[in-house]
Amino acid sequence: MTQRPERYLDKVTAGPGGVMTDDVGVITGDLTIVTACPDGRRADVSVQYTGAEEWYTMTGSPVPVPPTGLRALHDAVLAAARAGGGAEVPR
């Protein structure tokens, strides 16, 4: 039996200054953020305008999964996005 990769998805409104992406720079407004761990070691963080088709890599991704786990990392990413200021993936 193959184990499914861990993945979290949430919607958030970015704080002033938005979220920094590698692809298009800062994005703002209502966003959807996915934190996924396809290999059990490194987490990929992607962001999109809620309802859009395009996904962007949040600056700082991928990162090692911390000892506290992927859920804790995802929660930290959401908090950073809510704070804005060109938020990047916390390390």
PDB file of N, CA, C and O in Angstrom:
ATOM      1  N   MET A   1       0.844  -1.184   0.000  1.00  0.00           N
ATOM      2  CA  MET A   1       0.000   0.000   0.000  1.00  0.00           C
ATOM      3  C   MET A   1       0.885   1.241   0.000  1.00  0.00           C
ATOM      4  O   MET A   1       1.788   1.362   0.828  1.00  0.00           O
ATOM      5  N   THR A   2       0.631   2.161  -0.924  1.00  0.00           N
ATOM      6  CA  THR A   2       1.398   3.395  -1.034  1.00  0.00           C
ATOM      7  C   THR A   2       0.752   4.467  -0.173  1.00  0.00           C
ATOM      8  O   THR A   2      -0.463   4.661  -0.203  1.00  0.00           O
ATOM      9  N   GLN A   3       1.584   5.158   0.594  1.00  0.00           N
ATOM     10  CA  GLN A   3       1.076   6.223   1.446  1.00  0.00           C
ATOM     11  C   GLN A   3       0.936   7.496   0.621  1.00  0.00           C
ATOM     12  O   GLN A   3       1.831   7.844  -0.149  1.00  0.00           O
ATOM     13  N   ARG A   4      -0.188   8.192   0.783  1.00  0.00           N
ATOM     14  CA  ARG A   4      -0.433   9.440   0.071  1.00  0.00           C
ATOM     15  C   ARG A   4       0.399  10.553   0.678  1.00  0.00           C
ATOM     16  O   ARG A   4       0.516  10.632   1.900  1.00  0.00           O
ATOM     17  N   PRO A   5       0.985  11.425  -0.155  1.00  0.00           N
ATOM     18  CA  PRO A   5       1.761  12.538   0.384  1.00  0.00           C
ATOM     19  C   PRO A   5       0.891  13.442   1.262  1.00  0.00           C
ATOM     20  O   PRO A   5      -0.303  13.609   1.016  1.00  0.00           O
ATOM     21  N   GLU A   6       1.510  14.010   2.277  1.00  0.00           N
ATOM     22  CA  GLU A   6       0.813  14.933   3.162  1.00  0.00           C
ATOM     23  C   GLU A   6       0.621  16.258   2.429  1.00  0.00           C
ATOM     24  O   GLU A   6       1.514  16.720   1.719  1.00  0.00           O
ATOM     25  N   ARG A   7      -0.576  16.877   2.612  1.00  0.00           N
ATOM     26  CA  ARG A   7      -0.896  18.112   1.884  1.00  0.00           C
ATOM     27  C   ARG A   7      -1.940  18.901   2.670  1.00  0.00           C
ATOM     28  O   ARG A   7      -2.906  18.335   3.181  1.00  0.00           O
ATOM     29  N   TYR A   8      -1.730  20.212   2.759  1.00  0.00           N
ATOM     30  CA  TYR A   8      -2.693  21.098   3.425  1.00  0.00           C
ATOM     31  C   TYR A   8      -3.040  22.235   2.485  1.00  0.00           C
ATOM     32  O   TYR A   8      -2.166  22.753   1.789  1.00  0.00           O
ATOM     33  N   LEU A   9      -4.312  22.631   2.455  1.00  0.00           N
ATOM     34  CA  LEU A   9      -4.805  23.706   1.609  1.00  0.00           C
ATOM     35  C   LEU A   9      -5.713  24.593   2.435  1.00  0.00           C
ATOM     36  O   LEU A   9      -6.616  24.107   3.117  1.00  0.00           O
ATOM     37  N   ASP A  10      -5.473  25.906   2.375  1.00  0.00           N
ATOM     38  CA  ASP A  10      -6.319  26.870   3.077  1.00  0.00           C
ATOM     39  C   ASP A  10      -6.396  28.165   2.286  1.00  0.00           C
ATOM     40  O   ASP A  10      -5.515  28.484   1.487  1.00  0.00           O
ATOM     41  N   LYS A  11      -7.475  28.900   2.529  1.00  0.00           N
ATOM     42  CA  LYS A  11      -7.645  30.233   1.954  1.00  0.00           C
ATOM     43  C   LYS A  11      -7.289  31.265   3.013  1.00  0.00           C
ATOM     44  O   LYS A  11      -7.521  31.066   4.206  1.00  0.00           O
ATOM     45  N   VAL A  12      -6.715  32.378   2.546  1.00  0.00           N
ATOM     46  CA  VAL A  12      -6.271  33.428   3.449  1.00  0.00           C
ATOM     47  C   VAL A  12      -6.323  34.761   2.701  1.00  0.00           C
ATOM     48  O   VAL A  12      -6.176  34.802   1.479  1.00  0.00           O
ATOM     49  N   THR A  13      -6.531  35.834   3.434  1.00  0.00           N
ATOM     50  CA  THR A  13      -6.400  37.165   2.853  1.00  0.00           C
ATOM     51  C   THR A  13      -5.033  37.696   3.247  1.00  0.00           C
ATOM     52  O   THR A  13      -4.717  37.815   4.431  1.00  0.00           O
ATOM     53  N   ALA A  14      -4.235  38.010   2.254  1.00  0.00           N
ATOM     54  CA  ALA A  14      -2.880  38.490   2.509  1.00  0.00           C
ATOM     55  C   ALA A  14      -2.912  39.855   3.184  1.00  0.00           C
ATOM     56  O   ALA A  14      -3.752  40.700   2.873  1.00  0.00           O
ATOM     57  N   GLY A  15      -1.991  40.053   4.106  1.00  0.00           N
ATOM     58  CA  GLY A  15      -1.853  41.343   4.763  1.00  0.00           C
ATOM     59  C   GLY A  15      -1.222  42.362   3.829  1.00  0.00           C
ATOM     60  O   GLY A  15      -0.820  42.023   2.716  1.00  0.00           O
ATOM     61  N   PRO A  16      -1.133  43.613   4.276  1.00  0.00           N
ATOM     62  CA  PRO A  16      -0.536  44.663   3.444  1.00  0.00           C
ATOM     63  C   PRO A  16       0.865  44.270   2.979  1.00  0.00           C
ATOM     64  O   PRO A  16       1.702  43.855   3.781  1.00  0.00           O
ATOM     65  N   GLY A  17       1.106  44.403   1.692  1.00  0.00           N
ATOM     66  CA  GLY A  17       2.403  44.021   1.141  1.00  0.00           C
ATOM     67  C   GLY A  17       2.414  42.616   0.585  1.00  0.00           C
ATOM     68  O   GLY A  17       3.376  42.230  -0.079  1.00  0.00           O
ATOM     69  N   GLY A  18       1.361  41.828   0.839  1.00  0.00           N
ATOM     70  CA  GLY A  18       1.148  40.544   0.208  1.00  0.00           C
ATOM     71  C   GLY A  18       2.168  39.456   0.452  1.00  0.00           C
ATOM     72  O   GLY A  18       2.885  39.453   1.453  1.00  0.00           O
ATOM     73  N   VAL A  19       2.213  38.536  -0.488  1.00  0.00           N
ATOM     74  CA  VAL A  19       3.046  37.336  -0.440  1.00  0.00           C
ATOM     75  C   VAL A  19       3.999  37.376  -1.631  1.00  0.00           C
ATOM     76  O   VAL A  19       3.580  37.668  -2.751  1.00  0.00           O
ATOM     77  N   MET A  20       5.266  37.087  -1.396  1.00  0.00           N
ATOM     78  CA  MET A  20       6.271  37.088  -2.464  1.00  0.00           C
ATOM     79  C   MET A  20       6.295  35.722  -3.157  1.00  0.00           C
ATOM     80  O   MET A  20       6.305  34.678  -2.505  1.00  0.00           O
ATOM     81  N   THR A  21       6.304  35.755  -4.498  1.00  0.00           N
ATOM     82  CA  THR A  21       6.417  34.519  -5.276  1.00  0.00           C
ATOM     83  C   THR A  21       7.672  34.585  -6.150  1.00  0.00           C
ATOM     84  O   THR A  21       8.157  35.666  -6.485  1.00  0.00           O
ATOM     85  N   ASP A  22       8.183  33.417  -6.507  1.00  0.00           N
ATOM     86  CA  ASP A  22       9.331  33.349  -7.411  1.00  0.00           C
ATOM     87  C   ASP A  22       8.926  33.694  -8.839  1.00  0.00           C
ATOM     88  O   ASP A  22       9.756  34.131  -9.636  1.00  0.00           O
ATOM     89  N   ASP A  23       7.659  33.498  -9.156  1.00  0.00           N
ATOM     90  CA  ASP A  23       7.194  33.577 -10.539  1.00  0.00           C
ATOM     91  C   ASP A  23       6.763  34.971 -10.986  1.00  0.00           C
ATOM     92  O   ASP A  23       7.103  35.407 -12.086  1.00  0.00           O
ATOM     93  N   VAL A  24       6.013  35.669 -10.131  1.00  0.00           N
ATOM     94  CA  VAL A  24       5.425  36.949 -10.547  1.00  0.00           C
ATOM     95  C   VAL A  24       5.626  38.063  -9.520  1.00  0.00           C
ATOM     96  O   VAL A  24       5.003  39.119  -9.632  1.00  0.00           O
ATOM     97  N   GLY A  25       6.473  37.846  -8.536  1.00  0.00           N
ATOM     98  CA  GLY A  25       6.661  38.856  -7.497  1.00  0.00           C
ATOM     99  C   GLY A  25       5.549  38.791  -6.469  1.00  0.00           C
ATOM    100  O   GLY A  25       5.043  37.715  -6.150  1.00  0.00           O
ATOM    101  N   VAL A  26       5.173  39.952  -5.953  1.00  0.00           N
ATOM    102  CA  VAL A  26       4.182  40.014  -4.869  1.00  0.00           C
ATOM    103  C   VAL A  26       2.774  39.839  -5.411  1.00  0.00           C
ATOM    104  O   VAL A  26       2.402  40.421  -6.430  1.00  0.00           O
ATOM    105  N   ILE A  27       1.987  39.010  -4.697  1.00  0.00           N
ATOM    106  CA  ILE A  27       0.558  38.928  -4.978  1.00  0.00           C
ATOM    107  C   ILE A  27      -0.195  39.270  -3.694  1.00  0.00           C
ATOM    108  O   ILE A  27       0.285  39.020  -2.589  1.00  0.00           O
ATOM    109  N   THR A  28      -1.376  39.842  -3.863  1.00  0.00           N
ATOM    110  CA  THR A  28      -2.146  40.338  -2.723  1.00  0.00           C
ATOM    111  C   THR A  28      -3.592  39.877  -2.842  1.00  0.00           C
ATOM    112  O   THR A  28      -4.001  39.307  -3.853  1.00  0.00           O
ATOM    113  N   GLY A  29      -4.352  40.137  -1.789  1.00  0.00           N
ATOM    114  CA  GLY A  29      -5.779  39.842  -1.824  1.00  0.00           C
ATOM    115  C   GLY A  29      -6.107  38.471  -1.268  1.00  0.00           C
ATOM    116  O   GLY A  29      -5.413  37.950  -0.395  1.00  0.00           O
ATOM    117  N   ASP A  30      -7.184  37.894  -1.796  1.00  0.00           N
ATOM    118  CA  ASP A  30      -7.646  36.578  -1.345  1.00  0.00           C
ATOM    119  C   ASP A  30      -6.839  35.498  -2.054  1.00  0.00           C
ATOM    120  O   ASP A  30      -6.857  35.395  -3.280  1.00  0.00           O
ATOM    121  N   LEU A  31      -6.131  34.696  -1.264  1.00  0.00           N
ATOM    122  CA  LEU A  31      -5.217  33.706  -1.800  1.00  0.00           C
ATOM    123  C   LEU A  31      -5.560  32.312  -1.282  1.00  0.00           C
ATOM    124  O   LEU A  31      -6.162  32.159  -0.220  1.00  0.00           O
ATOM    125  N   THR A  32      -5.167  31.307  -2.047  1.00  0.00           N
ATOM    126  CA  THR A  32      -5.222  29.923  -1.619  1.00  0.00           C
ATOM    127  C   THR A  32      -3.791  29.430  -1.545  1.00  0.00           C
ATOM    128  O   THR A  32      -3.015  29.609  -2.483  1.00  0.00           O
ATOM    129  N   ILE A  33      -3.441  28.806  -0.422  1.00  0.00           N
ATOM    130  CA  ILE A  33      -2.077  28.336  -0.198  1.00  0.00           C
ATOM    131  C   ILE A  33      -2.100  26.839   0.032  1.00  0.00           C
ATOM    132  O   ILE A  33      -2.910  26.326   0.805  1.00  0.00           O
ATOM    133  N   VAL A  34      -1.191  26.137  -0.654  1.00  0.00           N
ATOM    134  CA  VAL A  34      -1.017  24.700  -0.488  1.00  0.00           C
ATOM    135  C   VAL A  34       0.397  24.438  -0.006  1.00  0.00           C
ATOM    136  O   VAL A  34       1.367  24.928  -0.585  1.00  0.00           O
ATOM    137  N   THR A  35       0.503  23.655   1.064  1.00  0.00           N
ATOM    138  CA  THR A  35       1.790  23.177   1.556  1.00  0.00           C
ATOM    139  C   THR A  35       1.752  21.665   1.414  1.00  0.00           C
ATOM    140  O   THR A  35       0.895  20.998   1.994  1.00  0.00           O
ATOM    141  N   ALA A  36       2.693  21.127   0.635  1.00  0.00           N
ATOM    142  CA  ALA A  36       2.693  19.695   0.340  1.00  0.00           C
ATOM    143  C   ALA A  36       4.081  19.118   0.558  1.00  0.00           C
ATOM    144  O   ALA A  36       5.095  19.798   0.401  1.00  0.00           O
ATOM    145  N   CYS A  37       4.095  17.838   0.926  1.00  0.00           N
ATOM    146  CA  CYS A  37       5.357  17.141   1.172  1.00  0.00           C
ATOM    147  C   CYS A  37       5.359  15.849   0.354  1.00  0.00           C
ATOM    148  O   CYS A  37       4.993  14.789   0.861  1.00  0.00           O
ATOM    149  N   PRO A  38       5.773  15.941  -0.910  1.00  0.00           N
ATOM    150  CA  PRO A  38       5.702  14.763  -1.767  1.00  0.00           C
ATOM    151  C   PRO A  38       6.721  13.676  -1.438  1.00  0.00           C
ATOM    152  O   PRO A  38       6.512  12.513  -1.782  1.00  0.00           O
ATOM    153  N   ASP A  39       7.816  14.037  -0.778  1.00  0.00           N
ATOM    154  CA  ASP A  39       8.869  13.044  -0.524  1.00  0.00           C
ATOM    155  C   ASP A  39       9.096  12.743   0.955  1.00  0.00           C
ATOM    156  O   ASP A  39       9.961  11.936   1.293  1.00  0.00           O
ATOM    157  N   GLY A  40       8.326  13.384   1.846  1.00  0.00           N
ATOM    158  CA  GLY A  40       8.484  13.141   3.276  1.00  0.00           C
ATOM    159  C   GLY A  40       9.602  13.925   3.931  1.00  0.00           C
ATOM    160  O   GLY A  40       9.812  13.820   5.139  1.00  0.00           O
ATOM    161  N   ARG A  41      10.331  14.720   3.134  1.00  0.00           N
ATOM    162  CA  ARG A  41      11.462  15.464   3.692  1.00  0.00           C
ATOM    163  C   ARG A  41      11.392  16.967   3.426  1.00  0.00           C
ATOM    164  O   ARG A  41      11.701  17.775   4.302  1.00  0.00           O
ATOM    165  N   ARG A  42      10.986  17.334   2.216  1.00  0.00           N
ATOM    166  CA  ARG A  42      10.959  18.741   1.835  1.00  0.00           C
ATOM    167  C   ARG A  42       9.532  19.147   1.488  1.00  0.00           C
ATOM    168  O   ARG A  42       8.779  18.388   0.877  1.00  0.00           O
ATOM    169  N   ALA A  43       9.181  20.366   1.898  1.00  0.00           N
ATOM    170  CA  ALA A  43       7.836  20.873   1.668  1.00  0.00           C
ATOM    171  C   ALA A  43       7.851  21.894   0.532  1.00  0.00           C
ATOM    172  O   ALA A  43       8.720  22.763   0.470  1.00  0.00           O
ATOM    173  N   ASP A  44       6.880  21.772  -0.355  1.00  0.00           N
ATOM    174  CA  ASP A  44       6.658  22.730  -1.421  1.00  0.00           C
ATOM    175  C   ASP A  44       5.471  23.599  -1.024  1.00  0.00           C
ATOM    176  O   ASP A  44       4.440  23.089  -0.586  1.00  0.00           O
ATOM    177  N   VAL A  45       5.623  24.926  -1.180  1.00  0.00           N
ATOM    178  CA  VAL A  45       4.531  25.843  -0.852  1.00  0.00           C
ATOM    179  C   VAL A  45       4.142  26.590  -2.124  1.00  0.00           C
ATOM    180  O   VAL A  45       4.963  27.273  -2.737  1.00  0.00           O
ATOM    181  N   SER A  46       2.869  26.447  -2.508  1.00  0.00           N
ATOM    182  CA  SER A  46       2.337  27.095  -3.702  1.00  0.00           C
ATOM    183  C   SER A  46       1.193  28.011  -3.300  1.00  0.00           C
ATOM    184  O   SER A  46       0.507  27.782  -2.304  1.00  0.00           O
ATOM    185  N   VAL A  47       1.003  29.066  -4.109  1.00  0.00           N
ATOM    186  CA  VAL A  47      -0.037  30.054  -3.807  1.00  0.00           C
ATOM    187  C   VAL A  47      -0.706  30.469  -5.107  1.00  0.00           C
ATOM    188  O   VAL A  47      -0.076  30.513  -6.163  1.00  0.00           O
ATOM    189  N   GLN A  48      -1.987  30.771  -5.010  1.00  0.00           N
ATOM    190  CA  GLN A  48      -2.729  31.268  -6.167  1.00  0.00           C
ATOM    191  C   GLN A  48      -3.753  32.284  -5.697  1.00  0.00           C
ATOM    192  O   GLN A  48      -4.157  32.287  -4.534  1.00  0.00           O
ATOM    193  N   TYR A  49      -4.170  33.151  -6.623  1.00  0.00           N
ATOM    194  CA  TYR A  49      -5.327  33.976  -6.334  1.00  0.00           C
ATOM    195  C   TYR A  49      -6.497  33.007  -6.231  1.00  0.00           C
ATOM    196  O   TYR A  49      -6.686  32.174  -7.117  1.00  0.00           O
ATOM    197  N   THR A  50      -7.281  33.102  -5.168  1.00  0.00           N
ATOM    198  CA  THR A  50      -8.402  32.187  -4.975  1.00  0.00           C
ATOM    199  C   THR A  50      -9.314  32.235  -6.195  1.00  0.00           C
ATOM    200  O   THR A  50      -9.766  33.303  -6.608  1.00  0.00           O
ATOM    201  N   GLY A  51      -9.576  31.062  -6.762  1.00  0.00           N
ATOM    202  CA  GLY A  51     -10.443  30.941  -7.923  1.00  0.00           C
ATOM    203  C   GLY A  51      -9.706  30.962  -9.253  1.00  0.00           C
ATOM    204  O   GLY A  51     -10.299  30.671 -10.292  1.00  0.00           O
ATOM    205  N   ALA A  52      -8.421  31.303  -9.235  1.00  0.00           N
ATOM    206  CA  ALA A  52      -7.634  31.334 -10.477  1.00  0.00           C
ATOM    207  C   ALA A  52      -7.130  29.924 -10.810  1.00  0.00           C
ATOM    208  O   ALA A  52      -7.250  29.005  -9.999  1.00  0.00           O
ATOM    209  N   GLU A  53      -6.575  29.769 -11.992  1.00  0.00           N
ATOM    210  CA  GLU A  53      -6.010  28.489 -12.386  1.00  0.00           C
ATOM    211  C   GLU A  53      -4.517  28.417 -12.129  1.00  0.00           C
ATOM    212  O   GLU A  53      -3.991  27.338 -11.858  1.00  0.00           O
ATOM    213  N   GLU A  54      -3.821  29.548 -12.209  1.00  0.00           N
ATOM    214  CA  GLU A  54      -2.368  29.565 -12.095  1.00  0.00           C
ATOM    215  C   GLU A  54      -1.914  29.422 -10.650  1.00  0.00           C
ATOM    216  O   GLU A  54      -2.483  30.026  -9.741  1.00  0.00           O
ATOM    217  N   TRP A  55      -0.882  28.614 -10.456  1.00  0.00           N
ATOM    218  CA  TRP A  55      -0.244  28.455  -9.157  1.00  0.00           C
ATOM    219  C   TRP A  55       1.169  29.013  -9.249  1.00  0.00           C
ATOM    220  O   TRP A  55       1.824  28.893 -10.284  1.00  0.00           O
ATOM    221  N   TYR A  56       1.638  29.626  -8.158  1.00  0.00           N
ATOM    222  CA  TYR A  56       2.973  30.197  -8.101  1.00  0.00           C
ATOM    223  C   TYR A  56       3.732  29.605  -6.922  1.00  0.00           C
ATOM    224  O   TYR A  56       3.136  29.217  -5.917  1.00  0.00           O
ATOM    225  N   THR A  57       5.044  29.541  -7.054  1.00  0.00           N
ATOM    226  CA  THR A  57       5.892  29.069  -5.957  1.00  0.00           C
ATOM    227  C   THR A  57       6.124  30.218  -4.993  1.00  0.00           C
ATOM    228  O   THR A  57       6.615  31.276  -5.388  1.00  0.00           O
ATOM    229  N   MET A  58       5.772  30.014  -3.723  1.00  0.00           N
ATOM    230  CA  MET A  58       6.027  31.033  -2.709  1.00  0.00           C
ATOM    231  C   MET A  58       7.530  31.087  -2.452  1.00  0.00           C
ATOM    232  O   MET A  58       8.171  30.053  -2.265  1.00  0.00           O
ATOM    233  N   THR A  59       8.081  32.282  -2.443  1.00  0.00           N
ATOM    234  CA  THR A  59       9.516  32.453  -2.257  1.00  0.00           C
ATOM    235  C   THR A  59       9.965  31.790  -0.955  1.00  0.00           C
ATOM    236  O   THR A  59       9.351  31.965   0.098  1.00  0.00           O
ATOM    237  N   GLY A  60      11.049  31.029  -1.057  1.00  0.00           N
ATOM    238  CA  GLY A  60      11.567  30.277   0.079  1.00  0.00           C
ATOM    239  C   GLY A  60      11.261  28.794  -0.006  1.00  0.00           C
ATOM    240  O   GLY A  60      11.797  27.999   0.766  1.00  0.00           O
ATOM    241  N   SER A  61      10.401  28.420  -0.939  1.00  0.00           N
ATOM    242  CA  SER A  61      10.030  27.020  -1.136  1.00  0.00           C
ATOM    243  C   SER A  61      10.953  26.409  -2.174  1.00  0.00           C
ATOM    244  O   SER A  61      11.330  27.086  -3.131  1.00  0.00           O
ATOM    245  N   PRO A  62      11.326  25.148  -2.010  1.00  0.00           N
ATOM    246  CA  PRO A  62      10.968  24.209  -0.947  1.00  0.00           C
ATOM    247  C   PRO A  62      11.826  24.416   0.301  1.00  0.00           C
ATOM    248  O   PRO A  62      12.900  25.017   0.256  1.00  0.00           O
ATOM    249  N   VAL A  63      11.314  23.897   1.407  1.00  0.00           N
ATOM    250  CA  VAL A  63      12.024  23.956   2.687  1.00  0.00           C
ATOM    251  C   VAL A  63      11.980  22.588   3.348  1.00  0.00           C
ATOM    252  O   VAL A  63      11.067  21.805   3.086  1.00  0.00           O
ATOM    253  N   PRO A  64      12.956  22.289   4.202  1.00  0.00           N
ATOM    254  CA  PRO A  64      12.876  21.039   4.960  1.00  0.00           C
ATOM    255  C   PRO A  64      11.653  21.057   5.877  1.00  0.00           C
ATOM    256  O   PRO A  64      11.316  22.092   6.451  1.00  0.00           O
ATOM    257  N   VAL A  65      11.003  19.923   6.008  1.00  0.00           N
ATOM    258  CA  VAL A  65       9.884  19.821   6.953  1.00  0.00           C
ATOM    259  C   VAL A  65      10.469  19.907   8.360  1.00  0.00           C
ATOM    260  O   VAL A  65      11.373  19.143   8.695  1.00  0.00           O
ATOM    261  N   PRO A  66       9.964  20.832   9.195  1.00  0.00           N
ATOM    262  CA  PRO A  66      10.510  20.970  10.543  1.00  0.00           C
ATOM    263  C   PRO A  66      10.121  19.798  11.441  1.00  0.00           C
ATOM    264  O   PRO A  66       9.197  19.052  11.118  1.00  0.00           O
ATOM    265  N   PRO A  67      10.813  19.633  12.555  1.00  0.00           N
ATOM    266  CA  PRO A  67      10.482  18.551  13.488  1.00  0.00           C
ATOM    267  C   PRO A  67       9.035  18.625  13.993  1.00  0.00           C
ATOM    268  O   PRO A  67       8.457  17.609  14.380  1.00  0.00           O
ATOM    269  N   THR A  68       8.457  19.828  13.987  1.00  0.00           N
ATOM    270  CA  THR A  68       7.077  20.001  14.446  1.00  0.00           C
ATOM    271  C   THR A  68       6.057  19.520  13.420  1.00  0.00           C
ATOM    272  O   THR A  68       4.871  19.418  13.734  1.00  0.00           O
ATOM    273  N   GLY A  69       6.504  19.223  12.190  1.00  0.00           N
ATOM    274  CA  GLY A  69       5.630  18.638  11.187  1.00  0.00           C
ATOM    275  C   GLY A  69       5.126  19.615  10.148  1.00  0.00           C
ATOM    276  O   GLY A  69       5.274  20.830  10.271  1.00  0.00           O
ATOM    277  N   LEU A  70       4.521  19.037   9.113  1.00  0.00           N
ATOM    278  CA  LEU A  70       4.036  19.816   7.982  1.00  0.00           C
ATOM    279  C   LEU A  70       2.882  20.735   8.368  1.00  0.00           C
ATOM    280  O   LEU A  70       2.792  21.856   7.868  1.00  0.00           O
ATOM    281  N   ARG A  71       2.003  20.274   9.251  1.00  0.00           N
ATOM    282  CA  ARG A  71       0.868  21.118   9.669  1.00  0.00           C
ATOM    283  C   ARG A  71       1.371  22.399  10.336  1.00  0.00           C
ATOM    284  O   ARG A  71       0.846  23.483  10.083  1.00  0.00           O
ATOM    285  N   ALA A  72       2.383  22.269  11.183  1.00  0.00           N
ATOM    286  CA  ALA A  72       2.945  23.450  11.853  1.00  0.00           C
ATOM    287  C   ALA A  72       3.574  24.403  10.839  1.00  0.00           C
ATOM    288  O   ALA A  72       3.445  25.621  10.960  1.00  0.00           O
ATOM    289  N   LEU A  73       4.250  23.846   9.848  1.00  0.00           N
ATOM    290  CA  LEU A  73       4.831  24.691   8.799  1.00  0.00           C
ATOM    291  C   LEU A  73       3.730  25.408   8.036  1.00  0.00           C
ATOM    292  O   LEU A  73       3.828  26.609   7.789  1.00  0.00           O
ATOM    293  N   HIS A  74       2.689  24.687   7.663  1.00  0.00           N
ATOM    294  CA  HIS A  74       1.571  25.294   6.931  1.00  0.00           C
ATOM    295  C   HIS A  74       0.938  26.423   7.747  1.00  0.00           C
ATOM    296  O   HIS A  74       0.636  27.487   7.207  1.00  0.00           O
ATOM    297  N   ASP A  75       0.741  26.194   9.030  1.00  0.00           N
ATOM    298  CA  ASP A  75       0.180  27.240   9.895  1.00  0.00           C
ATOM    299  C   ASP A  75       1.086  28.466   9.934  1.00  0.00           C
ATOM    300  O   ASP A  75       0.597  29.595   9.944  1.00  0.00           O
ATOM    301  N   ALA A  76       2.404  28.257   9.956  1.00  0.00           N
ATOM    302  CA  ALA A  76       3.356  29.378   9.958  1.00  0.00           C
ATOM    303  C   ALA A  76       3.307  30.126   8.626  1.00  0.00           C
ATOM    304  O   ALA A  76       3.426  31.351   8.600  1.00  0.00           O
ATOM    305  N   VAL A  77       3.132  29.401   7.527  1.00  0.00           N
ATOM    306  CA  VAL A  77       3.002  30.039   6.212  1.00  0.00           C
ATOM    307  C   VAL A  77       1.740  30.902   6.175  1.00  0.00           C
ATOM    308  O   VAL A  77       1.776  32.031   5.686  1.00  0.00           O
ATOM    309  N   LEU A  78       0.630  30.378   6.685  1.00  0.00           N
ATOM    310  CA  LEU A  78      -0.615  31.151   6.721  1.00  0.00           C
ATOM    311  C   LEU A  78      -0.460  32.411   7.556  1.00  0.00           C
ATOM    312  O   LEU A  78      -0.930  33.479   7.164  1.00  0.00           O
ATOM    313  N   ALA A  79       0.196  32.295   8.704  1.00  0.00           N
ATOM    314  CA  ALA A  79       0.417  33.464   9.569  1.00  0.00           C
ATOM    315  C   ALA A  79       1.274  34.502   8.858  1.00  0.00           C
ATOM    316  O   ALA A  79       1.002  35.700   8.950  1.00  0.00           O
ATOM    317  N   ALA A  80       2.302  34.054   8.155  1.00  0.00           N
ATOM    318  CA  ALA A  80       3.169  34.978   7.416  1.00  0.00           C
ATOM    319  C   ALA A  80       2.368  35.687   6.325  1.00  0.00           C
ATOM    320  O   ALA A  80       2.517  36.894   6.133  1.00  0.00           O
ATOM    321  N   ALA A  81       1.520  34.945   5.611  1.00  0.00           N
ATOM    322  CA  ALA A  81       0.703  35.550   4.553  1.00  0.00           C
ATOM    323  C   ALA A  81      -0.262  36.581   5.132  1.00  0.00           C
ATOM    324  O   ALA A  81      -0.452  37.649   4.550  1.00  0.00           O
ATOM    325  N   ARG A  82      -0.868  36.268   6.268  1.00  0.00           N
ATOM    326  CA  ARG A  82      -1.790  37.223   6.906  1.00  0.00           C
ATOM    327  C   ARG A  82      -1.062  38.490   7.349  1.00  0.00           C
ATOM    328  O   ARG A  82      -1.641  39.577   7.350  1.00  0.00           O
ATOM    329  N   ALA A  83       0.208  38.346   7.723  1.00  0.00           N
ATOM    330  CA  ALA A  83       1.006  39.505   8.143  1.00  0.00           C
ATOM    331  C   ALA A  83       1.415  40.347   6.938  1.00  0.00           C
ATOM    332  O   ALA A  83       1.578  41.562   7.055  1.00  0.00           O
ATOM    333  N   GLY A  84       1.581  39.706   5.776  1.00  0.00           N
ATOM    334  CA  GLY A  84       1.956  40.426   4.556  1.00  0.00           C
ATOM    335  C   GLY A  84       3.414  40.835   4.534  1.00  0.00           C
ATOM    336  O   GLY A  84       4.286  40.098   4.994  1.00  0.00           O
ATOM    337  N   GLY A  85       3.670  42.005   4.000  1.00  0.00           N
ATOM    338  CA  GLY A  85       5.033  42.514   3.935  1.00  0.00           C
ATOM    339  C   GLY A  85       5.916  41.745   2.976  1.00  0.00           C
ATOM    340  O   GLY A  85       7.118  41.628   3.212  1.00  0.00           O
ATOM    341  N   GLY A  86       5.344  41.210   1.883  1.00  0.00           N
ATOM    342  CA  GLY A  86       6.135  40.385   0.971  1.00  0.00           C
ATOM    343  C   GLY A  86       6.524  39.072   1.602  1.00  0.00           C
ATOM    344  O   GLY A  86       7.656  38.612   1.455  1.00  0.00           O
ATOM    345  N   ALA A  87       5.581  38.466   2.309  1.00  0.00           N
ATOM    346  CA  ALA A  87       5.833  37.243   3.093  1.00  0.00           C
ATOM    347  C   ALA A  87       6.497  36.156   2.264  1.00  0.00           C
ATOM    348  O   ALA A  87       6.151  35.924   1.105  1.00  0.00           O
ATOM    349  N   GLU A  88       7.457  35.503   2.891  1.00  0.00           N
ATOM    350  CA  GLU A  88       8.122  34.342   2.305  1.00  0.00           C
ATOM    351  C   GLU A  88       7.887  33.146   3.216  1.00  0.00           C
ATOM    352  O   GLU A  88       7.405  33.302   4.338  1.00  0.00           O
ATOM    353  N   VAL A  89       8.226  31.958   2.737  1.00  0.00           N
ATOM    354  CA  VAL A  89       8.072  30.744   3.549  1.00  0.00           C
ATOM    355  C   VAL A  89       8.990  30.869   4.755  1.00  0.00           C
ATOM    356  O   VAL A  89      10.194  31.069   4.592  1.00  0.00           O
ATOM    357  N   PRO A  90       8.442  30.753   5.975  1.00  0.00           N
ATOM    358  CA  PRO A  90       9.293  30.819   7.177  1.00  0.00           C
ATOM    359  C   PRO A  90      10.285  29.680   7.214  1.00  0.00           C
ATOM    360  O   PRO A  90       9.996  28.567   6.776  1.00  0.00           O
ATOM    361  N   ARG A  91      11.462  29.974   7.744  1.00  0.00           N
ATOM    362  CA  ARG A  91      12.494  28.943   7.880  1.00  0.00           C
ATOM    363  C   ARG A  91      12.721  28.646   9.341  1.00  0.00           C
ATOM    364  O   ARG A  91      13.553  27.804   9.678  1.00  0.00           O
TER     365      ARG A  91
END
